[in-house]
Amino acid sequence: MKKTAVELRIQQSILDDHDDPDIQRLRKNHICFALLSLVNQFYMLERQCRNFGTDVEIHLGEIQMIMTIHNAQGIHVNGLAQKLGITKGSVSEMLRKLERKGLVRKEKDPLKMTRLNIYLTDKGLLAHQNHICLHRKLDNLVIEVAEEHSPEMLNSFTSLLNDILMRLAAFSKG
């Protein structure tokens, strides 16, 4: 389920509420609250509009499309739509935005002249590289914290999280 910006802001304001005694009790006593806060923080970081070292703002959907194009240079609109699970119209609209921002370029397919292949420009490649760098920094942050704990504790915690995920999946089904 896709969350809207308003839903995220409401959720974040509840998570940040330091005056509500019920929220304070949840914060102190419930792993669910800690997990929700953690996931929400990562999600908010991911959704932030950034320039990724370029002179234009790039939104989450745009950087994800840039990443998809990077991994399949020369892909065409239909291929992108299939890969991303969205309509050709949505792909075309986003490509127009990315093209205006100088992040992608279209070229006629030499084998099928009615089809346009999509490539990253140098600026698009820079944005992709900086996006990957951002994720490496986040990974390093998690690794740094994890290294402060024993391997046994991390294995137990990972097992706990996986068990929670399986039970949540079953819970949501029925």
N, C-alpha and C positions, 0 to 999 in steps of 0.2 A: 504494500500500500504506500502510495506517495504522500508525503507530508507537505502541507503548504507552509509557506513562510510564517503565516499567522499562527498556525498550530505549533510550529517550532518555537516561536517567541513566547507563546502561552506556556508551553511545557518548560522552557528555560526559566521563565519568571517563577514558576512554581518550584522548580528545582533550586532556584537561588533565594527563595523566601526564607529569611533568617528570623522573622518575627512570629510566624505561625507555629504554635507549639506542636501541632500534629506533624507538620513537616520536619520539625526538629527531632521528634521522636523517631520518625521514619529514617531520617538521616543517620541517627545514632545506632539503630537496631536492625536495619534491614539490608540484606545483601542486594535485594531487588532494586532498592533505591540507589545504591552505589553503582550497580551495573547499568541501570537506566541513565544515571548521570554520566557515566563513562561513555556509553554509546552515543548519547546526545552530544557530548562535547566533541567526539570524533566527527559526528555527522555535521555539526555546526562548522567545524574547521574545514571539512570537505566542501561544504556549500558556499563558503566565502568567495566572493568575486575577487579575483587576483589578476595581475598583469603577467605573471610568470616570466618576468624579465623583458617584456615587450612594452610597447607604448600604448597598448589597448587593454581594456578590461575584458576578462574572459570568464564566462560563467561555467558552472559545473557541467552542464550538458555539452557545452562547446568544447571543454577540455577533454571530455570523454569521447567526443566525436574525433577530435584531433588525435587522441591515442589510438582509436580504431583505424583511422586513416594511416597513421604511422605504421601500424602493424600489418597493413594491407595496401601499401602504396600502389596507386593505379586502380583502386577499386572504383566501381561505378555506383551511381545513385541507387539502383536496384539492389546491388550487393550490400551497400551500407544499410539500406532499409531492412533487409533480411537479417543482417548481422546484429543490428541494434533493436530489432523488433518494433520498429515504428513505421509510419507510412512514408511513401516516397515524397509526398507533399511536405511532411515535416522535415525530412532530410534536405530537400531542395531549399526550404526556407532557412534552415540553419546554415547550409552551405553558402547561401547568399550573404548572410551575416559574416561568416568566417572569411569569405572572399573580400567583402568590403573592409574588413579589418586587416587584410593582407596576410592571413594565416594559411589559406589554401589557394590552389589554382586548379583550373579545369583544363584538360586537353582532350581534343578529339581522339577517340580510339582508332589507331591506324587500321585495325582489322574490321571494325564496325563503325563507320563514319557517323552514324546517328547517335552513338553512345559517347558520353563524356567520362573520362577517367579523372579521378581526383588525386592530387598530390599536395603534400605540405610544402609551403614556401620555407625559406630560411627562417623567417620569423615564426612560422608554425612549428618548425623543428626545434627552435629555441624554447618555445612555450612548452612543448612536449618534454624536452630534457629537464627544464626547471620544475615541471610537474612531478616527474620521476624523482628529482632531487628532494622535493618537499616530502614525498612519501618515504624516501630513505631517511630523512631527518626524523620523521615520526616513528619509523621502525627502530631507529637508533635510540630514541627516547624510551621506547618500550623495552628494548634490549638492555639499556642501562639500568632501568628499574629492576628488570628480571634478574640481572647479574648480582643484585644485592640480596637475592634469596637463594636457598639451596635448590639443587636440581630436583630433589624429592618433593619439596614444597611446590615447585613449578609444575611437576608432573601431576601432583594431586590437584592443583588448581585447574590445570588444563582438563583433567578428567572431570572435575566438578562442572566446569563450563560446558563440556560436551554433554554430560548427563542432563544439565538444565536445558540445553538446546533440544535434545531429543524429547524430553518431556513437554517442553513448550510446543513443539511441533505436534505431538500427540494431543495436547490440550486444545490447541487451536482447531484440530480436525473434529473434535466432538465434545 
